[in-house]
Amino acid sequence: VSGTFSFEAEREVDNEDGSVTVETVNITEGEFSNVPLQIEGGEEPTDPEPEDPESLFEVELDGELYTGTTQANINEDGLAIAASSGEQVFALQVFDPAVGSFDLGSEDEALILYDLDNSNEESEVYIPIEGTINISSIDYTNNLISGTFSGTLVEIISQEELVMTNGVFTNIPFENQAPVDNASALVDGEEFVANTFAEGSLVGGDEVSLNFISDLDNSIVLNIPQNPEIGTYSISENPPYSASYIANVDTADEVVYDAQADSGEITITSFENNTVVGTFSFVGEADNGDTINITQGEFSYQF
């Protein structure tokens, strides 16, 4: 324990003539540092609860700052963030959300809609002609998302352009309405996103094998206990904590990269309501000696 202190102390002195004299002393600039404590009885001291991170949404539109109250969710249509300021609504949509960059010029990747008066059907509405939305983090444990965006919008009818700069969304709370089963990672630096329903199957008595498949027919398999405990576990070559990466699933070119012992770890960050959430990383090796590096892995699965 460390701290500072100051106080005034006094004492009463009995004199020979029967009178009493009060003497004082001032203690100032007191300090104590890193004093060990021995707790005897009572409750152990606990760290204070961390404060909720502060949310922020803002963007400069032709140099004018726009900020608003946000609502966000992730569902089967992807990520949607809407920032309202009076009757104005500024909305972002990313159709396959993950950490990475999304092209506003591609209708299949991302979209922005800026409505100057949401209560008026004839209001001016702007859509993007170019730009990017960058998602820097998605925290599925606390349901928070952060990122940046910039580009150029155009009004649908008048074709008036509006330049977006310094767009940022930080620690925006979202409601997760998407299927719980999902996974993402970097595979040799390339993004892997599971967008096919995950499969879970029992391995032995109390282990489960989770199979996450991408639309490129690649797969990440994680083996964990059926009732995992929160903690970090080193990857082994066998269950309960093992993994593999399968390229070109169910084709003639299929290659299995089994995780090498102690090449990474699986971290269980939460296990509530039969839903497990965690992170992972490992180095996989194929039979021919080729290796593949899996980093920044995240997953969730409902048993």
MARMI-788092 format. One record per atom (N, C-alpha, C): residue in three letters; z, y, x. Coordinates in steps of 0.02 Angstrom, whole numbers, padded with zeros to 5 digits, always signed. Each point is the difference from the previous one (the first is absolute). Example, Ala and Ser with C-alpha at 12.3 -4.5 7.8 and 13.67 -1.06 7.14 Angstrom:
BEGIN
ALA+00390-00284+00660/ALA+00000+00059-00045/ALA+00000+00060+00045/SER-00036+00053-00018/SER+00003+00059+00042/SER+00037+00055-00039/
end
This chain:
BEGIN
VAL+00000-00059+00043/VAL+00000+00059-00043/VAL+00000+00062+00045/SER-00035+00053-00022/SER-00004+00062+00037/SER+00009+00059-00047/GLY+00026+00056+00025/GLY+00008+00058-00043/GLY+00031+00059+00037/THR+00018+00051-00038/THR+00033+00060+00027/THR+00061+00016-00043/PHE+00043+00044+00026/PHE+00060+00018-00039/PHE+00028+00066+00025/SER+00040+00033-00044/SER+00040+00059+00017/SER+00055+00006-00051/PHE+00059+00026+00020/PHE+00055+00009-00047/PHE+00054+00044+00032/GLU+00047+00023-00043/GLU+00058+00036+00023/GLU+00062-00041-00015/ALA+00044-00008+00051/ALA+00061-00040-00008/ALA+00061+00046+00009/GLU+00053-00019-00033/GLU+00061+00040+00007/GLU+00061-00046+00003/ARG+00055+00028+00030/ARG+00063-00036+00000/ARG+00057+00051-00009/GLU+00056-00025-00027/GLU+00059+00041-00009/GLU+00050-00014+00055/VAL+00025+00053+00034/VAL+00049-00006+00054/VAL+00066+00030-00023/ASP+00054-00041+00003/ASP+00067+00025-00019/ASP+00031+00036+00060/ASN+00016+00064-00011/ASN+00032+00040+00053/ASN+00076-00009-00001/GLU+00034+00021+00057/GLU+00072-00008+00006/GLU+00037+00042-00052/ASP-00031+00057-00020/ASP+00034+00042-00049/ASP-00010-00023-00072/GLY-00031-00057-00008/GLY-00010-00028-00067/GLY-00066+00020-00031/SER-00037+00045+00031/SER-00065+00019-00028/SER-00054-00051+00017/VAL-00056+00006-00033/VAL-00056-00046+00011/VAL-00061+00040+00022/THR-00031-00022+00054/THR-00061+00032+00024/THR-00059-00048-00012/VAL-00054+00028-00028/VAL-00061-00040-00011/VAL-00049+00013+00057/GLU-00018-00053+00035/GLU-00049+00005+00054/GLU-00066-00032-00022/THR-00056+00031+00017/THR-00066-00026-00019/THR-00043-00011+00062/VAL-00049-00043-00009/VAL-00050-00012+00052/VAL-00067-00011-00034/ASN-00053+00029+00027/ASN-00068-00007-00028/ASN-00041-00050+00041/ILE-00026-00050-00032/ILE-00044-00049+00032/ILE-00071+00017-00020/THR-00044+00013+00049/THR-00069+00018-00015/THR-00048-00041+00043/GLU-00063-00003-00023/GLU-00056-00032+00036/GLU+00016-00072+00020/GLY+00035-00035-00044/GLY+00015-00071+00014/GLY-00061-00044-00011/GLU-00009-00050+00040/GLU-00055-00048-00006/GLU+00025-00070+00016/PHE-00027-00049-00034/PHE+00011-00070+00019/PHE-00067-00037-00010/SER-00016-00045+00047/SER-00066-00032+00001/SER+00006-00074+00013/ASN-00036-00039-00041/ASN-00008-00072+00010/ASN+00066-00037+00009/VAL+00049+00016-00043/VAL+00065-00032+00003/VAL-00004-00066-00038/PRO+00014-00058+00032/PRO-00002-00064-00036/PRO+00053-00002-00054/LEU-00017-00030-00057/LEU+00047-00008-00056/LEU+00018-00073-00009/GLN+00064-00013-00013/GLN+00022-00066-00020/GLN+00021+00005-00073/ILE-00036-00034-00044/ILE+00013+00004-00071/ILE+00055-00050-00018/GLU+00054+00023-00031/GLU+00055-00043-00021/GLU+00008+00007-00075/GLY-00026-00049-00038/GLY+00005+00003-00072/GLY-00051+00048-00028/GLY-00003+00003-00066/GLY-00048+00045-00033/GLY-00071-00026+00007/GLU-00048+00040-00021/GLU-00070-00020+00001/GLU-00033+00024+00064/GLU-00048-00039+00024/GLU-00038+00020+00059/GLU-00040+00063-00016/PRO-00005+00046+00048/PRO-00042+00060-00012/PRO-00073-00020-00007/THR-00036+00035-00042/THR-00070-00014-00011/THR-00042+00062+00013/ASP-00062-00011+00020/ASP-00045+00057+00010/ASP-00017+00031-00067/PRO-00011+00065-00003/PRO-00019+00032-00063/PRO-00068-00026-00024/GLU-00009+00000-00066/GLU-00064-00021-00028/GLU-00056+00047+00023/PRO-00057-00026+00022/PRO-00054+00044+00021/PRO-00027+00041-00059/GLU-00019+00061+00014/GLU-00027+00042-00052/GLU-00072-00021-00017/ASP-00019+00009-00063/ASP-00068-00016-00020/ASP-00048+00046+00037/PRO-00055-00027+00026/PRO-00048+00042+00036/PRO-00031+00052-00047/GLU-00015+00059+00026/GLU-00027+00053-00041/GLU-00075-00010-00011/SER-00022+00008-00062/SER-00070-00009-00017/SER-00037+00067+00007/LEU-00065-00005+00017/LEU-00041+00060+00008/LEU-00071-00016-00019/PHE-00031+00044-00041/PHE-00072-00003-00014/PHE-00026+00070+00001/GLU-00050+00013+00044/GLU-00031+00066+00002/GLU-00068-00005+00033/VAL-00042+00051-00016/VAL-00067+00004+00029/VAL-00022+00073-00005/GLU-00039+00022+00047/GLU-00030+00067-00003/GLU-00071-00006-00028/LEU-00013+00037-00054/LEU-00065+00000-00033/LEU-00031+00068+00012/ASP-00051+00001+00043/ASP-00029+00064+00023/ASP+00054+00046+00027/GLY+00048-00030+00034/GLY+00054+00039+00032/GLY+00059+00014-00044/GLU-00005-00015-00066/GLU+00056+00012-00046/GLU+00041-00065-00007/LEU+00067+00007+00009/LEU+00043-00059-00001/LEU+00009-00026-00071/TYR-00012-00064-00009/TYR+00013-00034-00064/TYR+00054-00052+00012/THR+00052+00002-00042/THR+00052-00051+00002/THR+00019-00016-00071/GLY+00030-00057-00011/GLY+00016-00019-00069/GLY+00049-00057-00004/THR+00021-00015-00061/THR+00045-00056-00014/THR-00041-00063-00005/THR+00021-00053+00035/THR-00042-00059+00007/THR+00024-00058-00043/GLN-00049-00040-00021/GLN+00011-00066-00029/GLN-00049-00047+00035/ALA+00023-00060+00016/ALA-00044-00047+00036/ALA+00014-00071-00022/ASN-00052-00040+00005/ASN+00009-00072-00014/ASN-00054-00039+00037/ILE+00015-00063+00012/ILE-00048-00048+00027/ILE-00007-00055-00051/ASN-00062-00010-00024/ASN-00013-00052-00049/ASN-00064-00036+00019/GLU-00028-00037-00048/GLU-00060-00039+00015/GLU-00060+00044+00017/ASP+00003+00065-00017/ASP-00054+00046+00017/ASP+00011+00036+00066/GLY+00056-00014+00033/GLY+00014+00030+00065/GLY+00056+00051-00004/LEU-00002+00048+00046/LEU+00051+00053+00004/LEU-00023+00062-00037/ALA+00044+00029-00041/ALA-00014+00063-00033/ALA+00059+00047+00010/ILE-00014+00061+00025/ILE+00050+00052+00008/ILE-00025+00062-00037/ALA+00041+00026-00045/ALA-00018+00060-00038/ALA+00053+00053+00013/ALA-00022+00060+00023/ALA+00045+00056+00013/ALA-00015+00055-00051/SER+00048+00015-00044/SER-00009+00048-00054/SER+00033+00066+00017/SER-00036+00054-00015/SER+00027+00068+00007/SER-00022+00039-00062/GLY+00046+00008-00049/GLY-00020+00029-00063/GLY-00051-00045-00034/GLU-00057+00029-00020/GLU-00053-00039-00032/GLU-00049-00030+00052/GLN+00010+00018+00064/GLN-00045-00027+00051/GLN+00024-00069+00022/VAL-00048-00044+00012/VAL+00015-00068+00024/VAL-00045-00016+00058/PHE+00030-00022+00055/PHE-00037-00021+00059/PHE+00016-00074+00011/ALA-00050-00043-00007/ALA+00011-00072+00001/ALA-00040-00035+00054/LEU+00033-00047+00035/LEU-00032-00041+00051/LEU-00001-00072-00023/GLN-00054-00036+00015/GLN-00006-00070-00016/GLN-00028-00037+00060/VAL+00035-00053+00022/VAL-00025-00045+00052/VAL-00003-00069-00031/PHE-00059-00030+00000/PHE-00010-00060-00040/PHE+00027-00064+00033/ASP+00008+00000+00065/ASP+00027-00059+00034/ASP+00050+00024+00052/PRO+00059+00024-00022/PRO+00045+00036+00045/PRO+00029-00044+00055/ALA+00000+00028+00061/ALA+00029-00031+00059/ALA+00004+00055+00052/VAL+00036-00013+00053/VAL+00002+00049+00055/VAL-00070+00005+00030/GLY-00028+00060+00002/GLY-00068+00009+00026/GLY-00033+00061-00030/SER-00066+00007+00013/SER-00038+00058-00021/SER-00050-00020-00054/PHE-00010+00044-00050/PHE-00043-00014-00056/PHE-00048+00058-00011/ASP-00064-00016-00009/ASP-00054+00049-00003/ASP-00007+00028-00071/LEU+00009+00066-00007/LEU-00007+00032-00065/LEU-00073+00006-00022/GLY-00046-00014+00046/GLY-00070+00000-00017/GLY-00023-00066-00030/SER+00044-00049+00001/SER-00016-00066-00027/SER+00040-00012-00063/GLU-00034-00009-00057/GLU+00035-00011-00063/GLU+00038-00066-00002/ASP-00016-00045+00046/ASP+00035-00065+00002/ASP+00066+00003+00039/GLU+00012+00055+00037/GLU+00059+00004+00042/GLU+00054+00047-00028/ALA-00019+00062-00015/ALA+00051+00048-00021/ALA-00032+00055-00042/LEU+00042+00036-00036/LEU-00023+00053-00045/LEU+00054+00053-00006/ILE-00020+00063-00009/ILE+00045+00054-00016/ILE-00027+00036-00061/LEU+00045+00019-00046/LEU-00018+00038-00059/LEU+00047+00059-00006/TYR-00028+00061+00000/TYR+00039+00061-00006/TYR-00020+00035-00065/ASP+00046+00002-00048/ASP-00011+00029-00066/ASP+00040+00064-00006/LEU-00035+00056-00011/LEU+00033+00065-00002/LEU+00041+00011-00064/ASP-00016-00037-00053/ASP+00038+00007-00063/ASP-00004-00067-00037/ASN+00051-00040+00010/ASN-00001-00068-00027/ASN+00002+00000-00076/SER+00021+00057-00031/SER+00005+00004-00073/SER-00065+00021-00032/ASN-00050+00017+00040/ASN-00064+00026-00025/ASN-00056-00048+00018/GLU-00034-00027-00050/GLU-00055-00047+00013/GLU-00058+00033+00037/GLU-00006+00066-00005/GLU-00055+00035+00033/GLU+00022+00031+00066/SER+00054-00022+00025/SER+00027+00027+00063/SER-00046-00015+00059/GLU+00005+00040+00052/GLU-00036-00013+00062/GLU+00032-00060+00035/VAL-00042-00047+00021/VAL+00023-00060+00033/VAL-00038-00010+00065/TYR+00037-00013+00053/TYR-00030-00009+00066/TYR+00006-00073+00022/ILE-00052-00024+00033/ILE-00001-00068+00028/ILE-00023+00005+00073/PRO+00014-00050+00042/PRO-00018+00005+00071/PRO-00073-00015+00014/ILE-00026+00035+00052/ILE-00065-00017+00026/ILE+00005-00028+00071/GLU+00056+00013+00033/GLU+00013-00029+00065/GLU+00073+00009+00018/GLY+00024-00040+00048/GLY+00069+00006+00022/GLY+00032-00068+00007/THR+00065-00001+00015/THR+00036-00063+00010/THR+00071+00006-00028/ILE+00026-00057-00021/ILE+00071-00008-00014/ILE+00027-00050+00051/ASN+00052+00020+00036/ASN+00030-00044+00050/ASN+00070-00020-00023/ILE+00011-00064-00010/ILE+00066-00025-00017/ILE+00035-00021+00065/SER+00056+00033+00016/SER+00035-00014+00063/SER+00054-00053-00009/SER+00028-00006-00060/SER+00052-00051-00011/SER+00007-00016-00074/ILE+00011-00064-00015/ILE+00018-00022-00067/ILE+00062-00042+00007/ASP+00056+00024-00027/ASP+00064-00035+00003/ASP+00012-00035-00067/TYR-00016-00066-00002/TYR+00009-00036-00062/TYR+00073-00018-00014/THR+00043+00008+00050/THR+00072-00012-00011/THR+00030+00057-00040/ASN-00014+00062+00021/ASN+00028+00059-00034/ASN-00051+00034-00046/ASN-00062-00028-00004/ASN-00053+00027-00042/ASN-00013+00074+00016/LEU-00018+00012+00064/LEU-00018+00067+00023/LEU-00066-00003+00037/ILE-00041+00052-00008/ILE-00066+00001+00033/ILE-00011+00069+00031/SER-00033+00001+00059/SER-00013+00062+00036/SER-00071-00001+00027/GLY-00028+00061+00010/GLY-00067+00005+00028/GLY-00025+00072+00002/THR-00064+00007+00016/THR-00032+00066+00003/THR-00069-00005-00032/PHE-00030+00060-00014/PHE-00068+00000-00027/PHE-00032+00068+00013/SER-00067+00000+00001/SER-00038+00061+00010/SER-00072-00013-00021/GLY-00038+00054-00009/GLY-00070-00009-00019/GLY-00025+00058-00042/THR-00053-00012-00039/THR-00031+00051-00041/THR-00008-00025-00071/LEU+00020+00042-00049/LEU-00008-00016-00071/LEU-00056+00043-00028/VAL-00030-00022-00054/VAL-00052+00038-00034/VAL+00013-00001-00075/GLU-00007+00058-00034/GLU+00009+00003-00072/GLU-00059-00035-00034/ILE+00014-00042-00048/ILE-00051-00044-00029/ILE-00059+00039-00029/ILE+00012+00056-00035/ILE-00053+00037-00033/ILE-00029+00055+00044/SER+00044+00044+00024/SER-00024+00059+00038/SER-00021-00017+00071/GLN+00023-00058+00025/GLN-00014-00021+00069/GLN+00034+00045+00052/GLU+00050+00038-00021/GLU+00039+00041+00047/GLU+00042-00045+00044/GLU-00001+00013+00065/GLU+00036-00042+00047/GLU+00070+00027+00014/LEU+00046-00045+00015/LEU+00069+00017+00015/LEU+00022-00043+00060/VAL+00022+00033+00053/VAL+00017-00036+00062/VAL+00075-00018+00000/MET+00014-00063+00012/MET+00069-00024+00005/MET+00019-00006+00074/THR+00056+00030+00019/THR+00026-00007+00068/THR+00075-00012-00004/ASN+00025-00032+00053/ASN+00073-00012+00008/ASN+00031-00034-00060/GLY-00038-00045-00031/GLY+00028-00039-00055/GLY+00050-00052+00026/VAL+00057-00004-00032/VAL+00052-00047+00022/VAL+00040-00025-00059/PHE+00016-00065+00000/PHE+00048-00028-00047/PHE+00049-00042+00041/THR+00064+00016-00006/THR+00052-00030+00042/THR+00056-00028-00043/ASN+00017-00064+00010/ASN+00055-00033-00035/ASN-00006+00010-00076/ILE-00061-00012-00026/ILE-00011+00005-00072/ILE+00024-00065-00033/PRO+00049+00003-00045/PRO+00022-00062-00034/PRO-00056-00026-00046/PHE-00009-00065-00001/PHE-00051-00029-00045/PHE+00030-00059-00038/GLU-00028-00010-00059/GLU+00018-00059-00040/GLU-00050-00054+00016/ASN+00026-00057+00021/ASN-00043-00055+00019/ASN-00016-00043-00061/GLN-00060+00011-00028/GLN-00022-00038-00058/GLN-00050-00054+00019/ALA-00012-00006+00065/ALA-00048-00050+00025/ALA+00033-00068+00005/PRO-00040-00052+00005/PRO+00030-00066+00013/PRO+00044+00003+00062/VAL+00057-00034-00004/VAL+00047+00002+00056/VAL-00028-00033+00062/ASP-00041-00051-00009/ASP-00024-00039+00057/ASP-00054+00039+00038/ASN+00016+00021+00061/ASN-00049+00036+00040/ASN+00020-00004+00074/ALA-00049+00014+00043/ALA+00011+00001+00072/ALA-00053+00042+00033/SER+00019+00030+00057/SER-00047+00038+00040/SER+00021-00007+00073/ALA-00048+00012+00046/ALA+00014-00005+00071/ALA-00060+00027+00038/LEU+00009+00007+00066/LEU-00056+00014+00045/LEU-00014-00065+00038/VAL-00063-00020-00001/VAL-00022-00061+00036/VAL-00044+00022+00057/ASP+00026-00003+00061/ASP-00034+00028+00059/ASP-00021+00072-00014/GLY+00044+00037-00034/GLY-00012+00071-00015/GLY-00040+00013-00062/GLU-00029-00053-00031/GLU-00040+00009-00061/GLU+00045-00013-00061/GLU-00010+00039-00052/GLU+00042-00003-00059/GLU-00011-00064-00040/PHE+00055-00033-00017/PHE-00001-00058-00045/PHE+00040+00018-00062/VAL-00030-00007-00059/VAL+00034+00012-00064/VAL-00012-00060-00045/ALA+00054-00030-00023/ALA-00007-00057-00045/ALA-00013+00027-00070/ASN-00057-00018-00029/ASN-00016+00023-00067/ASN-00020-00058-00046/THR+00019-00060+00020/THR-00006-00059-00043/THR+00071-00024-00013/PHE+00014-00024-00061/PHE+00068-00020-00016/PHE+00027-00048+00053/ALA+00061+00016+00023/ALA+00032-00042+00051/ALA+00019-00068-00030/GLU+00000-00050+00042/GLU+00020-00066-00020/GLU+00063-00020+00037/GLY+00047-00030-00035/GLY+00060-00024+00031/GLY+00008-00075-00012/SER+00015-00037+00052/SER+00008-00072-00008/SER+00060-00023+00042/LEU+00036-00049-00025/LEU+00058-00026+00036/LEU-00021-00039+00061/VAL+00038+00009+00054/VAL-00011-00038+00062/VAL+00066-00034+00015/GLY+00003-00066-00008/GLY+00063-00034+00011/GLY+00047+00014-00058/GLY+00065+00001+00015/GLY+00050+00006-00053/GLY+00014+00070-00022/ASP+00005+00048+00047/ASP+00022+00067-00020/ASP-00040+00055+00033/GLU-00060-00015+00026/GLU-00044+00052+00027/GLU-00059+00011-00046/VAL-00028+00061+00003/VAL-00058+00015-00041/VAL-00054+00030+00045/SER-00062-00017-00013/SER-00057+00025+00038/SER-00037+00051-00043/LEU-00004+00063+00023/LEU-00033+00053-00037/LEU-00068+00013+00030/ASN-00052-00004-00041/ASN-00069+00005+00022/ASN-00030+00064-00029/PHE-00013+00051+00042/PHE-00029+00064-00021/PHE-00073+00002+00023/ILE-00047+00012-00047/ILE-00072-00004+00014/ILE-00033+00067-00013/SER-00044+00020+00046/SER-00038+00062-00008/SER-00067-00015-00031/ASP-00036+00054-00021/ASP-00066-00011-00030/ASP-00052-00018+00053/LEU+00020+00001+00064/LEU-00045-00022+00053/LEU+00011-00074+00016/ASP+00038-00033-00044/ASP+00014-00072+00007/ASP+00037-00015+00065/ASN+00044+00046+00020/ASN+00047-00013+00053/ASN+00070-00006-00030/SER+00044-00035+00033/SER+00065-00015-00030/SER+00056+00006+00051/ILE+00057+00025-00022/ILE+00062-00001+00039/ILE+00050-00044-00038/VAL+00028-00049+00036/VAL+00048-00046-00029/VAL+00068+00011+00032/LEU+00051+00012-00041/LEU+00068+00008+00024/LEU+00044-00055-00028/ASN+00037-00033+00043/ASN+00047-00052-00022/ASN+00071+00027+00007/ILE+00036+00002-00056/ILE+00069+00026+00000/ILE+00043-00045-00044/PRO+00066+00006+00005/PRO+00044-00039-00045/PRO-00010+00021-00073/GLN+00013-00046-00046/GLN-00007+00015-00070/GLN+00053+00049-00023/ASN+00057+00001+00034/ASN+00053+00049-00014/ASN+00016+00037+00064/PRO-00044+00046+00021/PRO+00009+00032+00066/PRO+00058+00050-00001/GLU+00031+00008+00059/GLU+00053+00049+00009/GLU-00028+00060+00038/ILE+00025+00059-00017/ILE-00022+00061+00033/ILE+00015-00004+00075/GLY-00050+00016+00041/GLY+00007-00003+00073/GLY-00067-00006+00034/THR+00002-00001+00066/THR-00061-00006+00040/THR+00001-00068+00036/TYR-00056-00037-00005/TYR-00004-00068+00026/TYR-00060-00007+00045/SER+00011-00030+00058/SER-00054-00011+00047/SER-00048-00053-00026/ILE-00065+00012+00010/ILE-00051-00048-00020/ILE+00007-00065+00040/SER-00004-00056-00035/SER-00002-00065+00034/SER-00065-00035-00018/GLU-00012-00057+00029/GLU-00062-00036-00015/GLU+00007-00044-00062/ASN+00061-00005-00027/ASN+00012-00040-00059/ASN+00045+00039-00048/PRO-00001-00018-00066/PRO+00046+00032-00047/PRO+00072-00006+00024/PRO+00047+00044-00022/PRO-00009+00042-00060/PRO-00034+00067+00013/TYR-00006+00024+00062/TYR-00033+00064+00012/TYR-00059-00010+00047/SER-00058-00012-00030/SER-00061-00010+00039/SER-00057+00034-00038/ALA-00059+00003+00031/ALA-00056+00037-00030/ALA-00066-00023+00030/SER-00054+00022-00032/SER-00067-00014+00026/SER-00049+00050-00031/TYR-00057+00007+00033/TYR-00055+00041-00025/TYR-00061-00045-00004/ILE-00035+00001-00057/ILE-00058-00043-00010/ILE-00061+00045-00013/ALA-00049-00005+00044/ALA-00061+00038-00008/ALA-00053-00042-00035/ASN-00039+00032-00044/ASN-00055-00034-00036/ASN+00025-00062-00038/VAL+00047+00013-00045/VAL+00033-00054-00037/VAL-00052-00042-00039/ASP+00008-00066+00004/ASP-00041-00048-00038/ASP-00075+00006+00015/THR-00017+00017+00061/THR-00070+00000+00021/THR-00007-00044+00062/ALA-00063-00010+00020/ALA-00012-00039+00061/ALA+00025+00035+00062/ASP+00009+00066-00004/ASP+00023+00039+00058/ASP+00075+00013+00000/GLU+00037-00036-00042/GLU+00073+00011-00005/GLU+00034-00012+00067/VAL+00044+00048+00019/VAL+00039-00006+00061/VAL+00073+00015-00017/VAL+00045-00044+00022/VAL+00072+00009-00013/VAL+00034+00023+00064/TYR+00034+00056-00004/TYR+00039+00027+00056/TYR+00074-00009-00016/ASP+00032-00050+00030/ASP+00071-00012-00012/ASP+00043+00048+00042/ALA+00052+00028-00032/ALA+00045+00046+00036/ALA+00035-00037+00056/GLN+00000+00032+00059/GLN+00034-00029+00058/GLN+00075+00016-00002/ALA+00039-00048+00021/ALA+00073+00008-00002/ALA+00021+00063+00038/ASP+00045+00038-00031/ASP+00030+00061+00029/ASP-00052+00055+00013/SER-00059-00005-00033/SER-00051+00052+00010/SER+00008+00058-00049/GLY+00047-00006-00045/GLY+00011+00053-00049/GLY+00060-00017-00043/GLU+00004+00031-00058/GLU+00058-00011-00043/GLU-00017+00013-00072/ILE+00040-00030-00044/ILE-00002+00014-00071/ILE+00067+00031-00019/THR-00003+00059-00032/THR+00060+00034-00022/THR+00004+00000-00076/ILE+00054-00025-00027/ILE+00013+00002-00072/ILE+00040+00064-00013/THR-00031+00048-00035/THR+00034+00064-00013/THR+00037-00001-00066/SER-00022-00040-00048/SER+00037-00006-00063/SER-00019-00065-00035/PHE+00047-00026-00039/PHE-00013-00059-00042/PHE+00042+00008-00063/GLU-00032+00027-00052/GLU+00034+00013-00063/GLU-00045-00021-00057/ASN+00031-00025-00054/ASN-00038-00020-00060/ASN-00058-00046+00017/ASN+00013-00047+00045/ASN-00049-00049+00022/ASN-00061+00031+00032/THR+00006+00062+00025/THR-00055+00033+00035/THR+00020+00013+00072/VAL-00040-00024+00047/VAL+00014+00010+00071/VAL-00046+00053+00027/VAL+00027+00046+00041/VAL-00039+00053+00032/VAL+00015-00002+00075/GLY-00051+00009+00041/GLY+00013-00002+00072/GLY-00059+00024+00042/THR+00008-00008+00065/THR-00052+00018+00048/THR-00011-00058+00048/PHE-00056+00003+00038/PHE-00015-00055+00046/PHE-00047+00022+00055/SER+00001-00036+00054/SER-00048+00008+00055/SER-00001-00065+00040/PHE-00058-00017+00029/PHE-00003-00059+00042/PHE-00067-00003+00036/VAL-00004-00043+00050/VAL-00062-00015+00035/VAL-00020-00070-00019/GLY-00061-00007-00027/GLY-00025-00066-00019/GLY-00049-00027+00052/GLU+00001-00065+00009/GLU-00046-00031+00049/GLU-00037-00058-00034/ALA-00067-00001+00010/ALA-00042-00053-00027/ALA-00002-00059+00049/ASP-00028-00056-00024/ASP-00005-00060+00042/ASP-00040+00012+00063/ASN-00049+00047-00002/ASN-00042+00013+00059/ASN+00032+00050+00048/GLY+00061+00023-00016/GLY+00035+00046+00045/GLY-00008+00074-00018/ASP-00046+00015-00047/ASP-00007+00070-00022/ASP+00064+00023-00035/THR+00017+00063+00008/THR+00060+00027-00031/THR-00017+00059-00046/ILE+00046+00015-00045/ILE-00008+00056-00045/ILE+00069+00032-00009/ASN+00002+00067-00003/ASN+00063+00036-00001/ASN+00011+00030-00069/ILE+00053-00020-00033/ILE+00018+00024-00066/ILE+00058+00049+00007/THR-00010+00063-00021/THR+00052+00052+00006/THR+00007+00037-00066/GLN+00055+00037-00007/GLN+00014+00043-00057/GLN-00006-00036-00066/GLY+00019-00064-00001/GLY-00004-00039-00062/GLY+00055+00018-00049/GLU-00019+00004-00064/GLU+00047+00010-00055/GLU-00018-00047-00056/PHE+00052-00025-00037/PHE-00015-00045-00056/PHE+00054+00004-00052/SER-00018-00020-00061/SER+00049-00011-00053/SER-00026-00058-00042/TYR+00047-00039-00028/TYR-00020-00058-00038/TYR+00056-00017-00050/GLN-00020-00015-00062/GLN+00048-00019-00052/GLN-00004-00075-00011/PHE+00056-00034+00011/PHE+00002-00072-00008/PHE-00004-00019-00074/
end
